[in-house]
Amino acid sequence: MANLTITVDDAVLKRARIRAIERGESVNQYLAQRLLEYADADAEIARRQEAALRFVALSRELSGSSDGRGWTREELYGERGLTR
């Protein structure tokens, strides 16, 4: 595992250490996790886009009734008494 040296204001580091203690973690753990998220951001965006595309494809595949025709407004809202 590599070491990383950063420069930060003393007051900021002090507040960060206090917050880390309150949360039961270390500043090092917190920064390592944020750095991992930063490094993996493009992969996460790609995963979310792929999931959205799969959702859209599935919703198109399953739209309409089981006999292949689309739903009418009356069929969708009629059971709830919401027709006009």
Biopython code that builds the backbone (N, CA, C, O; Angstrom):
import numpy as np
from Bio.PDB.StructureBuilder import StructureBuilder

atoms = [
    (1, "MET", "N", (0.844, -1.168, 0.000)),
    (1, "MET", "CA", (0.000, 0.000, 0.000)),
    (1, "MET", "C", (0.894, 1.236, 0.000)),
    (1, "MET", "O", (1.914, 1.279, 0.687)),
    (2, "ALA", "N", (0.496, 2.240, -0.779)),
    (2, "ALA", "CA", (1.293, 3.457, -0.910)),
    (2, "ALA", "C", (0.916, 4.477, 0.152)),
    (2, "ALA", "O", (-0.204, 4.478, 0.664)),
    (3, "ASN", "N", (1.860, 5.338, 0.473)),
    (3, "ASN", "CA", (1.616, 6.462, 1.378)),
    (3, "ASN", "C", (1.437, 7.717, 0.550)),
    (3, "ASN", "O", (2.047, 7.861, -0.510)),
    (4, "LEU", "N", (0.596, 8.630, 1.034)),
    (4, "LEU", "CA", (0.326, 9.886, 0.356)),
    (4, "LEU", "C", (0.517, 11.017, 1.355)),
    (4, "LEU", "O", (0.019, 10.952, 2.479)),
    (5, "THR", "N", (1.227, 12.035, 0.951)),
    (5, "THR", "CA", (1.428, 13.197, 1.804)),
    (5, "THR", "C", (0.651, 14.356, 1.211)),
    (5, "THR", "O", (0.782, 14.662, 0.026)),
    (6, "ILE", "N", (-0.165, 15.005, 2.049)),
    (6, "ILE", "CA", (-0.909, 16.181, 1.594)),
    (6, "ILE", "C", (-0.631, 17.339, 2.549)),
    (6, "ILE", "O", (-0.210, 17.135, 3.688)),
    (7, "THR", "N", (-0.870, 18.535, 2.073)),
    (7, "THR", "CA", (-0.722, 19.726, 2.899)),
    (7, "THR", "C", (-2.105, 20.276, 3.181)),
    (7, "THR", "O", (-2.903, 20.495, 2.270)),
    (8, "VAL", "N", (-2.379, 20.498, 4.475)),
    (8, "VAL", "CA", (-3.692, 20.994, 4.876)),
    (8, "VAL", "C", (-3.506, 21.946, 6.054)),
    (8, "VAL", "O", (-2.575, 21.796, 6.845)),
    (9, "ASP", "N", (-4.386, 22.909, 6.158)),
    (9, "ASP", "CA", (-4.342, 23.872, 7.251)),
    (9, "ASP", "C", (-4.469, 23.142, 8.592)),
    (9, "ASP", "O", (-5.262, 22.210, 8.725)),
    (10, "ASP", "N", (-3.688, 23.571, 9.575)),
    (10, "ASP", "CA", (-3.699, 22.924, 10.898)),
    (10, "ASP", "C", (-5.087, 22.903, 11.527)),
    (10, "ASP", "O", (-5.495, 21.890, 12.095)),
    (11, "ALA", "N", (-5.812, 24.010, 11.431)),
    (11, "ALA", "CA", (-7.146, 24.083, 12.032)),
    (11, "ALA", "C", (-8.118, 23.116, 11.350)),
    (11, "ALA", "O", (-8.962, 22.502, 12.002)),
    (12, "VAL", "N", (-7.985, 22.996, 10.050)),
    (12, "VAL", "CA", (-8.848, 22.070, 9.304)),
    (12, "VAL", "C", (-8.566, 20.638, 9.733)),
    (12, "VAL", "O", (-9.494, 19.865, 9.969)),
    (13, "LEU", "N", (-7.297, 20.282, 9.835)),
    (13, "LEU", "CA", (-6.934, 18.934, 10.251)),
    (13, "LEU", "C", (-7.431, 18.644, 11.663)),
    (13, "LEU", "O", (-7.906, 17.543, 11.941)),
    (14, "LYS", "N", (-7.323, 19.620, 12.549)),
    (14, "LYS", "CA", (-7.801, 19.431, 13.925)),
    (14, "LYS", "C", (-9.302, 19.145, 13.934)),
    (14, "LYS", "O", (-9.749, 18.221, 14.613)),
    (15, "ARG", "N", (-10.091, 19.936, 13.179)),
    (15, "ARG", "CA", (-11.542, 19.709, 13.116)),
    (15, "ARG", "C", (-11.865, 18.356, 12.480)),
    (15, "ARG", "O", (-12.804, 17.675, 12.893)),
    (16, "ALA", "N", (-11.083, 17.977, 11.481)),
    (16, "ALA", "CA", (-11.300, 16.680, 10.828)),
    (16, "ALA", "C", (-11.010, 15.524, 11.788)),
    (16, "ALA", "O", (-11.738, 14.531, 11.807)),
    (17, "ARG", "N", (-9.959, 15.656, 12.571)),
    (17, "ARG", "CA", (-9.633, 14.607, 13.554)),
    (17, "ARG", "C", (-10.726, 14.490, 14.611)),
    (17, "ARG", "O", (-11.093, 13.380, 14.999)),
    (18, "ILE", "N", (-11.246, 15.610, 15.077)),
    (18, "ILE", "CA", (-12.329, 15.589, 16.066)),
    (18, "ILE", "C", (-13.563, 14.904, 15.472)),
    (18, "ILE", "O", (-14.181, 14.059, 16.121)),
    (19, "ARG", "N", (-13.914, 15.264, 14.257)),
    (19, "ARG", "CA", (-15.078, 14.636, 13.610)),
    (19, "ARG", "C", (-14.853, 13.144, 13.397)),
    (19, "ARG", "O", (-15.767, 12.346, 13.605)),
    (20, "ALA", "N", (-13.670, 12.765, 12.994)),
    (20, "ALA", "CA", (-13.365, 11.347, 12.782)),
    (20, "ALA", "C", (-13.502, 10.568, 14.088)),
    (20, "ALA", "O", (-14.046, 9.464, 14.094)),
    (21, "ILE", "N", (-13.020, 11.127, 15.182)),
    (21, "ILE", "CA", (-13.150, 10.470, 16.489)),
    (21, "ILE", "C", (-14.623, 10.302, 16.838)),
    (21, "ILE", "O", (-15.034, 9.245, 17.316)),
    (22, "GLU", "N", (-15.422, 11.345, 16.598)),
    (22, "GLU", "CA", (-16.858, 11.280, 16.889)),
    (22, "GLU", "C", (-17.552, 10.191, 16.067)),
    (22, "GLU", "O", (-18.523, 9.583, 16.517)),
    (23, "ARG", "N", (-17.051, 9.962, 14.883)),
    (23, "ARG", "CA", (-17.656, 8.972, 13.995)),
    (23, "ARG", "C", (-17.008, 7.592, 14.137)),
    (23, "ARG", "O", (-17.431, 6.640, 13.480)),
    (24, "GLY", "N", (-16.008, 7.479, 14.969)),
    (24, "GLY", "CA", (-15.350, 6.191, 15.174)),
    (24, "GLY", "C", (-14.500, 5.742, 14.004)),
    (24, "GLY", "O", (-14.393, 4.549, 13.723)),
    (25, "GLU", "N", (-13.903, 6.691, 13.333)),
    (25, "GLU", "CA", (-13.018, 6.373, 12.207)),
    (25, "GLU", "C", (-11.786, 7.253, 12.292)),
    (25, "GLU", "O", (-11.665, 8.084, 13.192)),
    (26, "SER", "N", (-10.881, 7.069, 11.359)),
    (26, "SER", "CA", (-9.703, 7.926, 11.308)),
    (26, "SER", "C", (-9.778, 8.814, 10.078)),
    (26, "SER", "O", (-10.474, 8.504, 9.111)),
    (27, "VAL", "N", (-9.057, 9.911, 10.129)),
    (27, "VAL", "CA", (-8.982, 10.787, 8.964)),
    (27, "VAL", "C", (-8.389, 10.008, 7.794)),
    (27, "VAL", "O", (-8.815, 10.173, 6.651)),
    (28, "ASN", "N", (-7.425, 9.176, 8.078)),
    (28, "ASN", "CA", (-6.801, 8.364, 7.038)),
    (28, "ASN", "C", (-7.830, 7.447, 6.368)),
    (28, "ASN", "O", (-7.876, 7.362, 5.141)),
    (29, "GLN", "N", (-8.661, 6.756, 7.175)),
    (29, "GLN", "CA", (-9.694, 5.882, 6.609)),
    (29, "GLN", "C", (-10.655, 6.675, 5.733)),
    (29, "GLN", "O", (-11.004, 6.256, 4.629)),
    (30, "TYR", "N", (-11.073, 7.821, 6.241)),
    (30, "TYR", "CA", (-12.014, 8.658, 5.502)),
    (30, "TYR", "C", (-11.424, 9.092, 4.161)),
    (30, "TYR", "O", (-12.070, 8.955, 3.122)),
    (31, "LEU", "N", (-10.217, 9.607, 4.186)),
    (31, "LEU", "CA", (-9.585, 10.081, 2.953)),
    (31, "LEU", "C", (-9.330, 8.940, 1.972)),
    (31, "LEU", "O", (-9.501, 9.110, 0.765)),
    (32, "ALA", "N", (-8.924, 7.782, 2.483)),
    (32, "ALA", "CA", (-8.703, 6.625, 1.613)),
    (32, "ALA", "C", (-9.998, 6.231, 0.913)),
    (32, "ALA", "O", (-9.985, 5.919, -0.277)),
    (33, "GLN", "N", (-11.128, 6.241, 1.644)),
    (33, "GLN", "CA", (-12.421, 5.890, 1.047)),
    (33, "GLN", "C", (-12.834, 6.913, 0.001)),
    (33, "GLN", "O", (-13.294, 6.537, -1.077)),
    (34, "ARG", "N", (-12.678, 8.213, 0.303)),
    (34, "ARG", "CA", (-13.042, 9.247, -0.670)),
    (34, "ARG", "C", (-12.152, 9.151, -1.913)),
    (34, "ARG", "O", (-12.630, 9.353, -3.029)),
    (35, "LEU", "N", (-10.879, 8.847, -1.734)),
    (35, "LEU", "CA", (-9.972, 8.714, -2.866)),
    (35, "LEU", "C", (-10.369, 7.525, -3.738)),
    (35, "LEU", "O", (-10.304, 7.605, -4.965)),
    (36, "LEU", "N", (-10.774, 6.440, -3.118)),
    (36, "LEU", "CA", (-11.255, 5.268, -3.865)),
    (36, "LEU", "C", (-12.503, 5.638, -4.671)),
    (36, "LEU", "O", (-12.600, 5.291, -5.849)),
    (37, "GLU", "N", (-13.445, 6.329, -4.058)),
    (37, "GLU", "CA", (-14.656, 6.753, -4.761)),
    (37, "GLU", "C", (-14.318, 7.684, -5.919)),
    (37, "GLU", "O", (-14.906, 7.588, -6.996)),
    (38, "TYR", "N", (-13.381, 8.572, -5.694)),
    (38, "TYR", "CA", (-12.949, 9.496, -6.736)),
    (38, "TYR", "C", (-12.327, 8.732, -7.913)),
    (38, "TYR", "O", (-12.613, 9.024, -9.075)),
    (39, "ALA", "N", (-11.489, 7.767, -7.599)),
    (39, "ALA", "CA", (-10.817, 6.998, -8.642)),
    (39, "ALA", "C", (-11.803, 6.133, -9.426)),
    (39, "ALA", "O", (-11.608, 5.906, -10.620)),
    (40, "ASP", "N", (-12.859, 5.649, -8.768)),
    (40, "ASP", "CA", (-13.828, 4.755, -9.409)),
    (40, "ASP", "C", (-15.040, 5.481, -9.961)),
    (40, "ASP", "O", (-15.989, 4.828, -10.396)),
    (41, "ALA", "N", (-15.043, 6.809, -9.961)),
    (41, "ALA", "CA", (-16.229, 7.587, -10.355)),
    (41, "ALA", "C", (-16.682, 7.261, -11.774)),
    (41, "ALA", "O", (-17.880, 7.095, -12.007)),
    (42, "ASP", "N", (-15.766, 7.165, -12.720)),
    (42, "ASP", "CA", (-16.153, 6.882, -14.104)),
    (42, "ASP", "C", (-16.797, 5.505, -14.222)),
    (42, "ASP", "O", (-17.765, 5.333, -14.963)),
    (43, "ALA", "N", (-16.269, 4.532, -13.500)),
    (43, "ALA", "CA", (-16.841, 3.188, -13.539)),
    (43, "ALA", "C", (-18.241, 3.188, -12.936)),
    (43, "ALA", "O", (-19.129, 2.496, -13.433)),
    (44, "GLU", "N", (-18.444, 3.954, -11.873)),
    (44, "GLU", "CA", (-19.767, 4.037, -11.238)),
    (44, "GLU", "C", (-20.767, 4.696, -12.174)),
    (44, "GLU", "O", (-21.912, 4.253, -12.267)),
    (45, "ILE", "N", (-20.356, 5.736, -12.862)),
    (45, "ILE", "CA", (-21.238, 6.401, -13.825)),
    (45, "ILE", "C", (-21.621, 5.425, -14.927)),
    (45, "ILE", "O", (-22.786, 5.359, -15.320)),
    (46, "ALA", "N", (-20.656, 4.672, -15.427)),
    (46, "ALA", "CA", (-20.937, 3.689, -16.472)),
    (46, "ALA", "C", (-21.903, 2.613, -15.970)),
    (46, "ALA", "O", (-22.798, 2.202, -16.708)),
    (47, "ARG", "N", (-21.734, 2.150, -14.721)),
    (47, "ARG", "CA", (-22.647, 1.143, -14.159)),
    (47, "ARG", "C", (-24.063, 1.687, -14.055)),
    (47, "ARG", "O", (-25.025, 0.983, -14.363)),
    (48, "ARG", "N", (-24.195, 2.934, -13.624)),
    (48, "ARG", "CA", (-25.525, 3.538, -13.500)),
    (48, "ARG", "C", (-26.180, 3.736, -14.858)),
    (48, "ARG", "O", (-27.380, 3.510, -15.011)),
    (49, "GLN", "N", (-25.394, 4.159, -15.846)),
    (49, "GLN", "CA", (-25.944, 4.334, -17.189)),
    (49, "GLN", "C", (-26.402, 2.998, -17.761)),
    (49, "GLN", "O", (-27.458, 2.920, -18.388)),
    (50, "GLU", "N", (-25.618, 1.954, -17.550)),
    (50, "GLU", "CA", (-25.988, 0.626, -18.027)),
    (50, "GLU", "C", (-27.258, 0.145, -17.338)),
    (50, "GLU", "O", (-28.130, -0.430, -17.990)),
    (51, "ALA", "N", (-27.378, 0.366, -16.050)),
    (51, "ALA", "CA", (-28.586, -0.024, -15.320)),
    (51, "ALA", "C", (-29.802, 0.732, -15.850)),
    (51, "ALA", "O", (-30.879, 0.152, -15.992)),
    (52, "ALA", "N", (-29.638, 2.013, -16.142)),
    (52, "ALA", "CA", (-30.747, 2.805, -16.678)),
    (52, "ALA", "C", (-31.165, 2.281, -18.048)),
    (52, "ALA", "O", (-32.358, 2.190, -18.339)),
    (53, "LEU", "N", (-30.204, 1.942, -18.880)),
    (53, "LEU", "CA", (-30.520, 1.395, -20.200)),
    (53, "LEU", "C", (-31.245, 0.049, -20.092)),
    (53, "LEU", "O", (-32.184, -0.218, -20.842)),
    (54, "ARG", "N", (-30.801, -0.798, -19.149)),
    (54, "ARG", "CA", (-31.489, -2.079, -18.946)),
    (54, "ARG", "C", (-32.914, -1.857, -18.468)),
    (54, "ARG", "O", (-33.829, -2.565, -18.891)),
    (55, "PHE", "N", (-33.111, -0.877, -17.585)),
    (55, "PHE", "CA", (-34.450, -0.566, -17.085)),
    (55, "PHE", "C", (-35.359, -0.109, -18.216)),
    (55, "PHE", "O", (-36.496, -0.569, -18.323)),
    (56, "VAL", "N", (-34.870, 0.789, -19.057)),
    (56, "VAL", "CA", (-35.673, 1.288, -20.177)),
    (56, "VAL", "C", (-36.021, 0.148, -21.129)),
    (56, "VAL", "O", (-37.164, 0.040, -21.574)),
    (57, "ALA", "N", (-35.051, -0.699, -21.442)),
    (57, "ALA", "CA", (-35.312, -1.828, -22.338)),
    (57, "ALA", "C", (-36.352, -2.771, -21.740)),
    (57, "ALA", "O", (-37.251, -3.232, -22.443)),
    (58, "LEU", "N", (-36.230, -3.055, -20.457)),
    (58, "LEU", "CA", (-37.183, -3.940, -19.794)),
    (58, "LEU", "C", (-38.569, -3.317, -19.752)),
    (58, "LEU", "O", (-39.562, -4.012, -19.966)),
    (59, "SER", "N", (-38.653, -2.024, -19.479)),
    (59, "SER", "CA", (-39.960, -1.374, -19.421)),
    (59, "SER", "C", (-40.628, -1.369, -20.793)),
    (59, "SER", "O", (-41.849, -1.498, -20.888)),
    (60, "ARG", "N", (-39.847, -1.223, -21.843)),
    (60, "ARG", "CA", (-40.413, -1.295, -23.200)),
    (60, "ARG", "C", (-40.877, -2.709, -23.508)),
    (60, "ARG", "O", (-41.924, -2.912, -24.124)),
    (61, "GLU", "N", (-40.097, -3.671, -23.080)),
    (61, "GLU", "CA", (-40.436, -5.077, -23.323)),
    (61, "GLU", "C", (-41.728, -5.465, -22.600)),
    (61, "GLU", "O", (-42.532, -6.233, -23.128)),
    (62, "LEU", "N", (-41.922, -4.938, -21.404)),
    (62, "LEU", "CA", (-43.062, -5.329, -20.584)),
    (62, "LEU", "C", (-44.254, -4.384, -20.686)),
    (62, "LEU", "O", (-45.274, -4.622, -20.038)),
    (63, "SER", "N", (-44.156, -3.321, -21.479)),
    (63, "SER", "CA", (-45.269, -2.377, -21.557)),
    (63, "SER", "C", (-46.454, -3.006, -22.258)),
    (63, "SER", "O", (-46.295, -3.875, -23.115)),
    (64, "GLY", "N", (-47.638, -2.563, -21.890)),
    (64, "GLY", "CA", (-48.857, -3.098, -22.485)),
    (64, "GLY", "C", (-49.332, -4.325, -21.750)),
    (64, "GLY", "O", (-48.741, -4.726, -20.747)),
    (65, "SER", "N", (-50.380, -4.913, -22.236)),
    (65, "SER", "CA", (-50.944, -6.099, -21.591)),
    (65, "SER", "C", (-50.271, -7.355, -22.119)),
    (65, "SER", "O", (-49.424, -7.295, -23.010)),
    (66, "SER", "N", (-50.657, -8.483, -21.562)),
    (66, "SER", "CA", (-50.005, -9.742, -21.921)),
    (66, "SER", "C", (-50.307, -10.179, -23.350)),
    (66, "SER", "O", (-49.577, -11.005, -23.898)),
    (67, "ASP", "N", (-51.366, -9.647, -23.970)),
    (67, "ASP", "CA", (-51.677, -10.037, -25.346)),
    (67, "ASP", "C", (-50.988, -9.143, -26.374)),
    (67, "ASP", "O", (-51.259, -9.248, -27.570)),
    (68, "GLY", "N", (-50.097, -8.263, -25.910)),
    (68, "GLY", "CA", (-49.294, -7.457, -26.825)),
    (68, "GLY", "C", (-49.874, -6.095, -27.140)),
    (68, "GLY", "O", (-49.200, -5.283, -27.774)),
    (69, "ARG", "N", (-51.089, -5.815, -26.727)),
    (69, "ARG", "CA", (-51.661, -4.505, -27.001)),
    (69, "ARG", "C", (-51.362, -3.562, -25.836)),
    (69, "ARG", "O", (-51.068, -4.010, -24.728)),
    (70, "GLY", "N", (-51.437, -2.279, -26.087)),
    (70, "GLY", "CA", (-51.197, -1.301, -25.033)),
    (70, "GLY", "C", (-52.409, -1.130, -24.140)),
    (70, "GLY", "O", (-53.518, -1.532, -24.491)),
    (71, "TRP", "N", (-52.188, -0.533, -22.991)),
    (71, "TRP", "CA", (-53.272, -0.255, -22.057)),
    (71, "TRP", "C", (-53.997, 1.016, -22.477)),
    (71, "TRP", "O", (-53.378, 1.942, -23.001)),
    (72, "THR", "N", (-55.294, 1.063, -22.251)),
    (72, "THR", "CA", (-56.038, 2.297, -22.477)),
    (72, "THR", "C", (-56.070, 3.084, -21.172)),
    (72, "THR", "O", (-55.813, 2.530, -20.103)),
    (73, "ARG", "N", (-56.382, 4.361, -21.258)),
    (73, "ARG", "CA", (-56.474, 5.188, -20.062)),
    (73, "ARG", "C", (-57.541, 4.641, -19.117)),
    (73, "ARG", "O", (-57.351, 4.621, -17.901)),
    (74, "GLU", "N", (-58.655, 4.201, -19.678)),
    (74, "GLU", "CA", (-59.737, 3.662, -18.860)),
    (74, "GLU", "C", (-59.293, 2.405, -18.118)),
    (74, "GLU", "O", (-59.645, 2.210, -16.955)),
    (75, "GLU", "N", (-58.515, 1.550, -18.794)),
    (75, "GLU", "CA", (-58.031, 0.326, -18.139)),
    (75, "GLU", "C", (-57.072, 0.658, -16.992)),
    (75, "GLU", "O", (-57.080, 0.002, -15.950)),
    (76, "LEU", "N", (-56.260, 1.670, -17.197)),
    (76, "LEU", "CA", (-55.280, 2.026, -16.172)),
    (76, "LEU", "C", (-55.912, 2.668, -14.956)),
    (76, "LEU", "O", (-55.525, 2.374, -13.825)),
    (77, "TYR", "N", (-56.883, 3.544, -15.177)),
    (77, "TYR", "CA", (-57.421, 4.334, -14.076)),
    (77, "TYR", "C", (-58.846, 3.955, -13.680)),
    (77, "TYR", "O", (-59.327, 4.389, -12.634)),
    (78, "GLY", "N", (-59.514, 3.169, -14.485)),
    (78, "GLY", "CA", (-60.912, 2.841, -14.242)),
    (78, "GLY", "C", (-61.157, 2.110, -12.932)),
    (78, "GLY", "O", (-62.138, 2.391, -12.244)),
    (79, "GLU", "N", (-60.275, 1.170, -12.572)),
    (79, "GLU", "CA", (-60.466, 0.405, -11.342)),
    (79, "GLU", "C", (-60.379, 1.292, -10.114)),
    (79, "GLU", "O", (-60.946, 0.946, -9.077)),
    (80, "ARG", "N", (-59.711, 2.390, -10.189)),
    (80, "ARG", "CA", (-59.527, 3.284, -9.051)),
    (80, "ARG", "C", (-60.578, 4.395, -9.027)),
    (80, "ARG", "O", (-60.579, 5.240, -8.131)),
    (81, "GLY", "N", (-61.466, 4.386, -10.010)),
    (81, "GLY", "CA", (-62.482, 5.438, -10.078)),
    (81, "GLY", "C", (-61.899, 6.784, -10.441)),
    (81, "GLY", "O", (-62.434, 7.820, -10.048)),
    (82, "LEU", "N", (-60.803, 6.781, -11.189)),
    (82, "LEU", "CA", (-60.121, 8.031, -11.515)),
    (82, "LEU", "C", (-60.406, 8.516, -12.931)),
    (82, "LEU", "O", (-59.804, 9.490, -13.383)),
    (83, "THR", "N", (-61.317, 7.845, -13.637)),
    (83, "THR", "CA", (-61.632, 8.296, -15.006)),
    (83, "THR", "C", (-62.428, 9.577, -14.954)),
    (83, "THR", "O", (-63.097, 9.871, -13.963)),
    (84, "ARG", "N", (-62.351, 10.324, -16.010)),
    (84, "ARG", "CA", (-63.067, 11.619, -16.046)),
    (84, "ARG", "C", (-64.434, 11.455, -16.618)),
    (84, "ARG", "O", (-65.179, 12.428, -16.727)),
]
sb = StructureBuilder()
sb.init_structure("model")
sb.init_model(0)
sb.init_chain("A")
sb.init_seg("    ")
for serial, (resi, resn, name, xyz) in enumerate(atoms, 1):
    if name == "N":
        sb.init_residue(resn, " ", resi, " ")
    sb.init_atom(name, np.array(xyz, "f"), 0.0, 1.0, " ", f" {name:<3s}", serial, name[0])
structure = sb.get_structure()
